Amino acid sequence: MPEDPIRLPEGFAPISKSTLFEHWCEHPGCKKWGGYGYARLKTDVSRWFCYEHRQDGEGVL
Ligand SMILES: [Zn+2]
């Protein structure tokens, strides 16, 4: 059995493609790309914010 080179940290679920590629800034009215992800736990759904609104994400933590 070949060894799997990719090992996810324990409790870290693989992300579906749609989640991986479509995370826009969650700030109301903002249409920018959410380059900054925030989650209290690795198992939580991440909240995404753009550079301008990443302070909103700090409140999630
Ligand atoms: Zn934004």
N, CA, C, O and the ligand as a Tripos MOL2 file, in Angstrom:
@<TRIPOS>MOLECULE
protein
  245   243    62     0     0
PROTEIN
NO_CHARGES

@<TRIPOS>ATOM
      1 N           0.8490   -1.2020    0.0000 N.3       1 MET1
      2 CA          0.0000    0.0000    0.0000 C.3       1 MET1
      3 C           0.8840    1.2510    0.0000 C.2       1 MET1
      4 O           1.6770    1.4520    0.9200 O.2       1 MET1
      5 N           0.7480    2.0880   -1.0290 N.am      2 PRO2
      6 CA          1.5940    3.2950   -1.1060 C.3       2 PRO2
      7 C           1.2590    4.2880    0.0010 C.2       2 PRO2
      8 O           0.1130    4.4090    0.4350 O.2       2 PRO2
      9 N           2.2730    4.9770    0.4310 N.am      3 GLU3
     10 CA          2.0710    5.9420    1.5070 C.3       3 GLU3
     11 C           1.4740    7.2290    0.9430 C.2       3 GLU3
     12 O           1.9240    7.7540   -0.0750 O.2       3 GLU3
     13 N           0.4620    7.7100    1.6250 N.am      4 ASP4
     14 CA         -0.1720    8.9510    1.1830 C.3       4 ASP4
     15 C           0.7000   10.1370    1.5930 C.2       4 ASP4
     16 O           0.9160   10.3510    2.7860 O.2       4 ASP4
     17 N           1.2070   10.9120    0.6310 N.am      5 PRO5
     18 CA          2.1150   12.0170    0.9720 C.3       5 PRO5
     19 C           1.3930   13.1850    1.6410 C.2       5 PRO5
     20 O           2.0200   13.9830    2.3380 O.2       5 PRO5
     21 N           0.0910   13.2890    1.4360 N.am      6 ILE6
     22 CA         -0.6560   14.4050    2.0220 C.3       6 ILE6
     23 C          -1.3840   13.9330    3.2690 C.2       6 ILE6
     24 O          -2.2730   13.0830    3.2010 O.2       6 ILE6
     25 N          -1.0030   14.4860    4.3950 N.am      7 ARG7
     26 CA         -1.6540   14.1220    5.6520 C.3       7 ARG7
     27 C          -2.2440   15.3760    6.2820 C.2       7 ARG7
     28 O          -1.5330   16.3390    6.5690 O.2       7 ARG7
     29 N          -3.5410   15.3480    6.4880 N.am      8 LEU8
     30 CA         -4.2030   16.4930    7.1030 C.3       8 LEU8
     31 C          -4.0790   16.4030    8.6150 C.2       8 LEU8
     32 O          -4.1010   15.3110    9.1830 O.2       8 LEU8
     33 N          -3.9480   17.5600    9.2690 N.am      9 PRO9
     34 CA         -3.9090   17.5510   10.7360 C.3       9 PRO9
     35 C          -5.1780   16.9230   11.2940 C.2       9 PRO9
     36 O          -6.2420   16.9940   10.6790 O.2       9 PRO9
     37 N          -5.0570   16.3200   12.4430 N.am     10 GLU10
     38 CA         -6.2030   15.6570   13.0530 C.3      10 GLU10
     39 C          -7.3540   16.6390   13.2430 C.2      10 GLU10
     40 O          -7.1500   17.7510   13.7310 O.2      10 GLU10
     41 N          -8.5370   16.2380   12.8670 N.am     11 GLY11
     42 CA         -9.7130   17.0890   13.0390 C.3      11 GLY11
     43 C          -9.9220   18.0510   11.8880 C.2      11 GLY11
     44 O         -10.8950   18.8050   11.8740 O.2      11 GLY11
     45 N          -9.0160   18.0310   10.9240 N.am     12 PHE12
     46 CA         -9.1540   18.9450    9.7950 C.3      12 PHE12
     47 C          -9.8050   18.2210    8.6250 C.2      12 PHE12
     48 O          -9.1900   17.3560    8.0020 O.2      12 PHE12
     49 N         -11.0320   18.5720    8.3350 N.am     13 ALA13
     50 CA        -11.7670   17.8910    7.2740 C.3      13 ALA13
     51 C         -11.3910   18.4700    5.9130 C.2      13 ALA13
     52 O         -11.2170   19.6810    5.7790 O.2      13 ALA13
     53 N         -11.2680   17.6230    4.9230 N.am     14 PRO14
     54 CA        -10.9960   18.1280    3.5640 C.3      14 PRO14
     55 C         -12.0870   19.0940    3.1230 C.2      14 PRO14
     56 O         -13.2710   18.8730    3.3750 O.2      14 PRO14
     57 N         -11.6770   20.1470    2.4720 N.am     15 ILE15
     58 CA        -12.6270   21.1770    2.0470 C.3      15 ILE15
     59 C         -13.1290   20.8560    0.6430 C.2      15 ILE15
     60 O         -12.3490   20.4930   -0.2370 O.2      15 ILE15
     61 N         -14.4120   20.9910    0.4470 N.am     16 SER16
     62 CA        -14.9630   20.7450   -0.8850 C.3      16 SER16
     63 C         -14.5170   21.8380   -1.8430 C.2      16 SER16
     64 O         -14.1820   22.9420   -1.4140 O.2      16 SER16
     65 N         -14.5120   21.5440   -3.1110 N.am     17 LYS17
     66 CA        -14.0270   22.5060   -4.1000 C.3      17 LYS17
     67 C         -14.8120   23.8150   -4.0650 C.2      17 LYS17
     68 O         -14.2370   24.8960   -4.1890 O.2      17 LYS17
     69 N         -16.1160   23.7090   -3.8970 N.am     18 SER18
     70 CA        -16.9340   24.9260   -3.9210 C.3      18 SER18
     71 C         -16.5650   25.8390   -2.7520 C.2      18 SER18
     72 O         -16.5240   27.0610   -2.8940 O.2      18 SER18
     73 N         -16.2970   25.2290   -1.5970 N.am     19 THR19
     74 CA        -15.9080   26.0290   -0.4380 C.3      19 THR19
     75 C         -14.5290   26.6220   -0.6440 C.2      19 THR19
     76 O         -14.2530   27.7520   -0.2430 O.2      19 THR19
     77 N         -13.6770   25.8440   -1.2710 N.am     20 LEU20
     78 CA        -12.2980   26.2630   -1.4410 C.3      20 LEU20
     79 C         -12.1870   27.4490   -2.4010 C.2      20 LEU20
     80 O         -11.3820   28.3540   -2.1850 O.2      20 LEU20
     81 N         -12.9860   27.4400   -3.4430 N.am     21 PHE21
     82 CA        -12.8130   28.4450   -4.4770 C.3      21 PHE21
     83 C         -13.8080   29.6050   -4.4090 C.2      21 PHE21
     84 O         -13.6400   30.6100   -5.1000 O.2      21 PHE21
     85 N         -14.8340   29.4680   -3.5840 N.am     22 GLU22
     86 CA        -15.8200   30.5510   -3.5180 C.3      22 GLU22
     87 C         -15.9630   31.0440   -2.0940 C.2      22 GLU22
     88 O         -16.8950   30.6560   -1.3900 O.2      22 GLU22
     89 N         -15.0690   31.8770   -1.6750 N.am     23 HIS23
     90 CA        -15.2400   32.5330   -0.3910 C.3      23 HIS23
     91 C         -14.9960   34.0240   -0.5770 C.2      23 HIS23
     92 O         -13.8590   34.4880   -0.6740 O.2      23 HIS23
     93 N         -16.0830   34.7420   -0.6220 N.am     24 TRP24
     94 CA        -16.0130   36.1860   -0.8110 C.3      24 TRP24
     95 C         -16.1420   36.8820    0.5300 C.2      24 TRP24
     96 O         -16.6140   36.2910    1.5020 O.2      24 TRP24
     97 N         -15.7240   38.1310    0.5800 N.am     25 CYS25
     98 CA        -15.8030   38.9040    1.8140 C.3      25 CYS25
     99 C         -17.2330   38.9160    2.3340 C.2      25 CYS25
    100 O         -18.1770   39.1610    1.5840 O.2      25 CYS25
    101 N         -17.3820   38.6450    3.6430 N.am     26 GLU26
    102 CA        -18.7170   38.5570    4.2320 C.3      26 GLU26
    103 C         -19.2230   39.9020    4.7410 C.2      26 GLU26
    104 O         -20.3370   39.9890    5.2580 O.2      26 GLU26
    105 N         -18.4330   40.9280    4.6010 N.am     27 HIS27
    106 CA        -18.8760   42.2490    5.0400 C.3      27 HIS27
    107 C         -20.0800   42.6710    4.2050 C.2      27 HIS27
    108 O         -20.0380   42.5860    2.9780 O.2      27 HIS27
    109 N         -21.1670   43.1310    4.8610 N.am     28 PRO28
    110 CA        -22.3750   43.5060    4.1190 C.3      28 PRO28
    111 C         -22.0850   44.4860    2.9900 C.2      28 PRO28
    112 O         -21.5040   45.5470    3.2150 O.2      28 PRO28
    113 N         -22.4890   44.1310    1.7850 N.am     29 GLY29
    114 CA        -22.3290   45.0150    0.6420 C.3      29 GLY29
    115 C         -20.9880   44.9090   -0.0460 C.2      29 GLY29
    116 O         -20.8020   45.4770   -1.1220 O.2      29 GLY29
    117 N         -20.0470   44.1940    0.5500 N.am     30 CYS30
    118 CA        -18.7210   44.0820   -0.0500 C.3      30 CYS30
    119 C         -18.6920   42.9140   -1.0270 C.2      30 CYS30
    120 O         -19.1570   41.8170   -0.7170 O.2      30 CYS30
    121 N         -18.1450   43.1610   -2.2010 N.am     31 LYS31
    122 CA        -18.1030   42.1260   -3.2500 C.3      31 LYS31
    123 C         -16.6840   41.6530   -3.5140 C.2      31 LYS31
    124 O         -16.4260   40.9950   -4.5220 O.2      31 LYS31
    125 N         -15.7760   41.9760   -2.6320 N.am     32 LYS32
    126 CA        -14.3790   41.6130   -2.8740 C.3      32 LYS32
    127 C         -14.1010   40.1750   -2.4760 C.2      32 LYS32
    128 O         -14.8710   39.5350   -1.7600 O.2      32 LYS32
    129 N         -12.9680   39.6940   -2.9720 N.am     33 TRP33
    130 CA        -12.5150   38.3480   -2.6530 C.3      33 TRP33
    131 C         -12.0820   38.2800   -1.1910 C.2      33 TRP33
    132 O         -11.3350   39.1330   -0.7110 O.2      33 TRP33
    133 N         -12.5620   37.2510   -0.4910 N.am     34 GLY34
    134 CA        -12.1870   37.0870    0.9070 C.3      34 GLY34
    135 C         -10.8920   36.3240    1.0460 C.2      34 GLY34
    136 O         -10.8870   35.0960    1.1370 O.2      34 GLY34
    137 N          -9.8190   37.0410    1.0620 N.am     35 GLY35
    138 CA         -8.5120   36.4090    1.1320 C.3      35 GLY35
    139 C          -8.1050   36.0130    2.5480 C.2      35 GLY35
    140 O          -7.1260   35.2910    2.7380 O.2      35 GLY35
    141 N          -8.8540   36.4840    3.5370 N.am     36 TYR36
    142 CA         -8.4970   36.2150    4.9220 C.3      36 TYR36
    143 C          -9.5740   35.3800    5.5880 C.2      36 TYR36
    144 O         -10.7050   35.8370    5.7530 O.2      36 TYR36
    145 N          -9.2300   34.1650    5.9690 N.am     37 GLY37
    146 CA        -10.1960   33.2450    6.5790 C.3      37 GLY37
    147 C         -10.0540   33.2030    8.0900 C.2      37 GLY37
    148 O          -8.9450   33.2230    8.6240 O.2      37 GLY37
    149 N         -11.1720   33.1450    8.7590 N.am     38 TYR38
    150 CA        -11.1550   33.0930   10.2130 C.3      38 TYR38
    151 C         -12.0720   31.9910   10.7050 C.2      38 TYR38
    152 O         -13.1890   31.8250   10.2150 O.2      38 TYR38
    153 N         -11.5840   31.2420   11.6800 N.am     39 ALA39
    154 CA        -12.3930   30.2070   12.3180 C.3      39 ALA39
    155 C         -11.8550   29.9920   13.7200 C.2      39 ALA39
    156 O         -10.6450   29.9370   13.9370 O.2      39 ALA39
    157 N         -12.7790   29.8720   14.6690 N.am     40 ARG40
    158 CA        -12.3410   29.6720   16.0500 C.3      40 ARG40
    159 C         -11.6670   28.3060   16.2090 C.2      40 ARG40
    160 O         -10.6610   28.1590   16.9030 O.2      40 ARG40
    161 N         -12.2620   27.3170   15.5400 N.am     41 LEU41
    162 CA        -11.7110   25.9700   15.5740 C.3      41 LEU41
    163 C         -11.4890   25.5090   14.1490 C.2      41 LEU41
    164 O         -12.1430   25.9880   13.2230 O.2      41 LEU41
    165 N         -10.5600   24.5750   13.9750 N.am     42 LYS42
    166 CA        -10.3110   24.0550   12.6370 C.3      42 LYS42
    167 C         -11.5510   23.3880   12.0630 C.2      42 LYS42
    168 O         -11.7380   23.3280   10.8480 O.2      42 LYS42
    169 N         -12.4020   22.8840   12.9670 N.am     43 THR43
    170 CA        -13.6020   22.1770   12.5110 C.3      43 THR43
    171 C         -14.7340   23.1460   12.1950 C.2      43 THR43
    172 O         -15.7210   22.7570   11.5710 O.2      43 THR43
    173 N         -14.6060   24.4080   12.6180 N.am     44 ASP44
    174 CA        -15.6320   25.4040   12.3280 C.3      44 ASP44
    175 C         -15.6140   25.7770   10.8510 C.2      44 ASP44
    176 O         -14.6000   25.6240   10.1710 O.2      44 ASP44
    177 N         -16.7430   26.2650   10.3710 N.am     45 VAL45
    178 CA        -16.7880   26.8170    9.0140 C.3      45 VAL45
    179 C         -16.0650   28.1550    9.0470 C.2      45 VAL45
    180 O         -16.3310   28.9970    9.9050 O.2      45 VAL45
    181 N         -15.1610   28.3390    8.1170 N.am     46 SER46
    182 CA        -14.3830   29.5710    8.0940 C.3      46 SER46
    183 C         -15.2300   30.7440    7.6160 C.2      46 SER46
    184 O         -16.1090   30.5970    6.7670 O.2      46 SER46
    185 N         -14.9450   31.9000    8.1790 N.am     47 ARG47
    186 CA        -15.5580   33.1500    7.7210 C.3      47 ARG47
    187 C         -14.4730   33.8730    6.9440 C.2      47 ARG47
    188 O         -13.3200   33.9260    7.3700 O.2      47 ARG47
    189 N         -14.8520   34.4280    5.8030 N.am     48 TRP48
    190 CA        -13.8410   35.0330    4.9330 C.3      48 TRP48
    191 C         -14.0710   36.5290    4.7690 C.2      48 TRP48
    192 O         -15.2050   36.9940    4.6500 O.2      48 TRP48
    193 N         -12.9720   37.2650    4.7670 N.am     49 PHE49
    194 CA        -13.0410   38.7130    4.6050 C.3      49 PHE49
    195 C         -11.8990   39.1980    3.7280 C.2      49 PHE49
    196 O         -10.8470   38.5640    3.6450 O.2      49 PHE49
    197 N         -12.1230   40.3330    3.0740 N.am     50 CYS50
    198 CA        -11.0870   40.9070    2.2420 C.3      50 CYS50
    199 C         -10.0990   41.6720    3.1260 C.2      50 CYS50
    200 O         -10.2760   41.7630    4.3410 O.2      50 CYS50
    201 N          -9.0750   42.2090    2.5040 N.am     51 TYR51
    202 CA         -8.0460   42.9420    3.2370 C.3      51 TYR51
    203 C          -8.6500   44.0970    4.0320 C.2      51 TYR51
    204 O          -8.2940   44.3210    5.1890 O.2      51 TYR51
    205 N          -9.5730   44.8290    3.3960 N.am     52 GLU52
    206 CA        -10.1780   45.9860    4.0390 C.3      52 GLU52
    207 C         -10.9870   45.6220    5.2750 C.2      52 GLU52
    208 O         -10.9690   46.3410    6.2740 O.2      52 GLU52
    209 N         -11.6890   44.5090    5.2010 N.am     53 HIS53
    210 CA        -12.6230   44.1490    6.2670 C.3      53 HIS53
    211 C         -12.1410   43.0050    7.1450 C.2      53 HIS53
    212 O         -12.9280   42.3890    7.8640 O.2      53 HIS53
    213 N         -10.8620   42.7280    7.0850 N.am     54 ARG54
    214 CA        -10.3890   41.5860    7.8670 C.3      54 ARG54
    215 C         -10.5330   41.8210    9.3690 C.2      54 ARG54
    216 O         -10.4800   40.8770   10.1580 O.2      54 ARG54
    217 N         -10.7150   43.0950    9.7640 N.am     55 GLN55
    218 CA        -10.9810   43.3780   11.1690 C.3      55 GLN55
    219 C         -12.3040   42.7510   11.6130 C.2      55 GLN55
    220 O         -12.4680   42.3820   12.7760 O.2      55 GLN55
    221 N         -13.2510   42.6350   10.6650 N.am     56 ASP56
    222 CA        -14.5140   41.9650   10.9750 C.3      56 ASP56
    223 C         -14.2540   40.5280   11.3840 C.2      56 ASP56
    224 O         -14.9130   39.9870   12.2730 O.2      56 ASP56
    225 N         -13.2920   39.9270   10.7260 N.am     57 GLY57
    226 CA        -12.9490   38.5440   11.0300 C.3      57 GLY57
    227 C         -12.3280   38.3900   12.4070 C.2      57 GLY57
    228 O         -12.5030   37.3660   13.0680 O.2      57 GLY57
    229 N         -11.6100   39.4050   12.8300 N.am     58 GLU58
    230 CA        -11.0000   39.3500   14.1550 C.3      58 GLU58
    231 C         -12.0740   39.1990   15.2200 C.2      58 GLU58
    232 O         -11.8460   38.5710   16.2540 O.2      58 GLU58
    233 N         -13.2520   39.7750   14.9670 N.am     59 GLY59
    234 CA        -14.3530   39.6760   15.9190 C.3      59 GLY59
    235 C         -14.9210   38.2680   16.0070 C.2      59 GLY59
    236 O         -15.5430   37.9010   17.0040 O.2      59 GLY59
    237 N         -14.7010   37.4790   14.9540 N.am     60 VAL60
    238 CA        -15.2030   36.1130   14.9390 C.3      60 VAL60
    239 C         -14.3950   35.2380   15.8790 C.2      60 VAL60
    240 O         -14.9210   34.2990   16.4760 O.2      60 VAL60
    241 N         -13.1230   35.5520   16.0040 N.am     61 LEU61
    242 CA        -12.2290   34.7210   16.8160 C.3      61 LEU61
    243 C         -12.5220   34.8500   18.3050 C.2      61 LEU61
    244 O         -11.8570   34.2140   19.1230 O.2      61 LEU61
    245 ZN        -14.7140   43.3940    2.2710 Zn       62 ZN62
@<TRIPOS>BOND
     1     1     2 1
     2     2     3 1
     3     3     4 2
     4     3     5 am
     5     5     6 1
     6     6     7 1
     7     7     8 2
     8     7     9 am
     9     9    10 1
    10    10    11 1
    11    11    12 2
    12    11    13 am
    13    13    14 1
    14    14    15 1
    15    15    16 2
    16    15    17 am
    17    17    18 1
    18    18    19 1
    19    19    20 2
    20    19    21 am
    21    21    22 1
    22    22    23 1
    23    23    24 2
    24    23    25 am
    25    25    26 1
    26    26    27 1
    27    27    28 2
    28    27    29 am
    29    29    30 1
    30    30    31 1
    31    31    32 2
    32    31    33 am
    33    33    34 1
    34    34    35 1
    35    35    36 2
    36    35    37 am
    37    37    38 1
    38    38    39 1
    39    39    40 2
    40    39    41 am
    41    41    42 1
    42    42    43 1
    43    43    44 2
    44    43    45 am
    45    45    46 1
    46    46    47 1
    47    47    48 2
    48    47    49 am
    49    49    50 1
    50    50    51 1
    51    51    52 2
    52    51    53 am
    53    53    54 1
    54    54    55 1
    55    55    56 2
    56    55    57 am
    57    57    58 1
    58    58    59 1
    59    59    60 2
    60    59    61 am
    61    61    62 1
    62    62    63 1
    63    63    64 2
    64    63    65 am
    65    65    66 1
    66    66    67 1
    67    67    68 2
    68    67    69 am
    69    69    70 1
    70    70    71 1
    71    71    72 2
    72    71    73 am
    73    73    74 1
    74    74    75 1
    75    75    76 2
    76    75    77 am
    77    77    78 1
    78    78    79 1
    79    79    80 2
    80    79    81 am
    81    81    82 1
    82    82    83 1
    83    83    84 2
    84    83    85 am
    85    85    86 1
    86    86    87 1
    87    87    88 2
    88    87    89 am
    89    89    90 1
    90    90    91 1
    91    91    92 2
    92    91    93 am
    93    93    94 1
    94    94    95 1
    95    95    96 2
    96    95    97 am
    97    97    98 1
    98    98    99 1
    99    99   100 2
   100    99   101 am
   101   101   102 1
   102   102   103 1
   103   103   104 2
   104   103   105 am
   105   105   106 1
   106   106   107 1
   107   107   108 2
   108   107   109 am
   109   109   110 1
   110   110   111 1
   111   111   112 2
   112   111   113 am
   113   113   114 1
   114   114   115 1
   115   115   116 2
   116   115   117 am
   117   117   118 1
   118   118   119 1
   119   119   120 2
   120   119   121 am
   121   121   122 1
   122   122   123 1
   123   123   124 2
   124   123   125 am
   125   125   126 1
   126   126   127 1
   127   127   128 2
   128   127   129 am
   129   129   130 1
   130   130   131 1
   131   131   132 2
   132   131   133 am
   133   133   134 1
   134   134   135 1
   135   135   136 2
   136   135   137 am
   137   137   138 1
   138   138   139 1
   139   139   140 2
   140   139   141 am
   141   141   142 1
   142   142   143 1
   143   143   144 2
   144   143   145 am
   145   145   146 1
   146   146   147 1
   147   147   148 2
   148   147   149 am
   149   149   150 1
   150   150   151 1
   151   151   152 2
   152   151   153 am
   153   153   154 1
   154   154   155 1
   155   155   156 2
   156   155   157 am
   157   157   158 1
   158   158   159 1
   159   159   160 2
   160   159   161 am
   161   161   162 1
   162   162   163 1
   163   163   164 2
   164   163   165 am
   165   165   166 1
   166   166   167 1
   167   167   168 2
   168   167   169 am
   169   169   170 1
   170   170   171 1
   171   171   172 2
   172   171   173 am
   173   173   174 1
   174   174   175 1
   175   175   176 2
   176   175   177 am
   177   177   178 1
   178   178   179 1
   179   179   180 2
   180   179   181 am
   181   181   182 1
   182   182   183 1
   183   183   184 2
   184   183   185 am
   185   185   186 1
   186   186   187 1
   187   187   188 2
   188   187   189 am
   189   189   190 1
   190   190   191 1
   191   191   192 2
   192   191   193 am
   193   193   194 1
   194   194   195 1
   195   195   196 2
   196   195   197 am
   197   197   198 1
   198   198   199 1
   199   199   200 2
   200   199   201 am
   201   201   202 1
   202   202   203 1
   203   203   204 2
   204   203   205 am
   205   205   206 1
   206   206   207 1
   207   207   208 2
   208   207   209 am
   209   209   210 1
   210   210   211 1
   211   211   212 2
   212   211   213 am
   213   213   214 1
   214   214   215 1
   215   215   216 2
   216   215   217 am
   217   217   218 1
   218   218   219 1
   219   219   220 2
   220   219   221 am
   221   221   222 1
   222   222   223 1
   223   223   224 2
   224   223   225 am
   225   225   226 1
   226   226   227 1
   227   227   228 2
   228   227   229 am
   229   229   230 1
   230   230   231 1
   231   231   232 2
   232   231   233 am
   233   233   234 1
   234   234   235 1
   235   235   236 2
   236   235   237 am
   237   237   238 1
   238   238   239 1
   239   239   240 2
   240   239   241 am
   241   241   242 1
   242   242   243 1
   243   243   244 2
@<TRIPOS>SUBSTRUCTURE
     1 MET1         2 RESIDUE 1 A MET
     2 PRO2         6 RESIDUE 1 A PRO
     3 GLU3        10 RESIDUE 1 A GLU
     4 ASP4        14 RESIDUE 1 A ASP
     5 PRO5        18 RESIDUE 1 A PRO
     6 ILE6        22 RESIDUE 1 A ILE
     7 ARG7        26 RESIDUE 1 A ARG
     8 LEU8        30 RESIDUE 1 A LEU
     9 PRO9        34 RESIDUE 1 A PRO
    10 GLU10       38 RESIDUE 1 A GLU
    11 GLY11       42 RESIDUE 1 A GLY
    12 PHE12       46 RESIDUE 1 A PHE
    13 ALA13       50 RESIDUE 1 A ALA
    14 PRO14       54 RESIDUE 1 A PRO
    15 ILE15       58 RESIDUE 1 A ILE
    16 SER16       62 RESIDUE 1 A SER
    17 LYS17       66 RESIDUE 1 A LYS
    18 SER18       70 RESIDUE 1 A SER
    19 THR19       74 RESIDUE 1 A THR
    20 LEU20       78 RESIDUE 1 A LEU
    21 PHE21       82 RESIDUE 1 A PHE
    22 GLU22       86 RESIDUE 1 A GLU
    23 HIS23       90 RESIDUE 1 A HIS
    24 TRP24       94 RESIDUE 1 A TRP
    25 CYS25       98 RESIDUE 1 A CYS
    26 GLU26      102 RESIDUE 1 A GLU
    27 HIS27      106 RESIDUE 1 A HIS
    28 PRO28      110 RESIDUE 1 A PRO
    29 GLY29      114 RESIDUE 1 A GLY
    30 CYS30      118 RESIDUE 1 A CYS
    31 LYS31      122 RESIDUE 1 A LYS
    32 LYS32      126 RESIDUE 1 A LYS
    33 TRP33      130 RESIDUE 1 A TRP
    34 GLY34      134 RESIDUE 1 A GLY
    35 GLY35      138 RESIDUE 1 A GLY
    36 TYR36      142 RESIDUE 1 A TYR
    37 GLY37      146 RESIDUE 1 A GLY
    38 TYR38      150 RESIDUE 1 A TYR
    39 ALA39      154 RESIDUE 1 A ALA
    40 ARG40      158 RESIDUE 1 A ARG
    41 LEU41      162 RESIDUE 1 A LEU
    42 LYS42      166 RESIDUE 1 A LYS
    43 THR43      170 RESIDUE 1 A THR
    44 ASP44      174 RESIDUE 1 A ASP
    45 VAL45      178 RESIDUE 1 A VAL
    46 SER46      182 RESIDUE 1 A SER
    47 ARG47      186 RESIDUE 1 A ARG
    48 TRP48      190 RESIDUE 1 A TRP
    49 PHE49      194 RESIDUE 1 A PHE
    50 CYS50      198 RESIDUE 1 A CYS
    51 TYR51      202 RESIDUE 1 A TYR
    52 GLU52      206 RESIDUE 1 A GLU
    53 HIS53      210 RESIDUE 1 A HIS
    54 ARG54      214 RESIDUE 1 A ARG
    55 GLN55      218 RESIDUE 1 A GLN
    56 ASP56      222 RESIDUE 1 A ASP
    57 GLY57      226 RESIDUE 1 A GLY
    58 GLU58      230 RESIDUE 1 A GLU
    59 GLY59      234 RESIDUE 1 A GLY
    60 VAL60      238 RESIDUE 1 A VAL
    61 LEU61      242 RESIDUE 1 A LEU
    62 ZN62       245 GROUP 0 **** ****
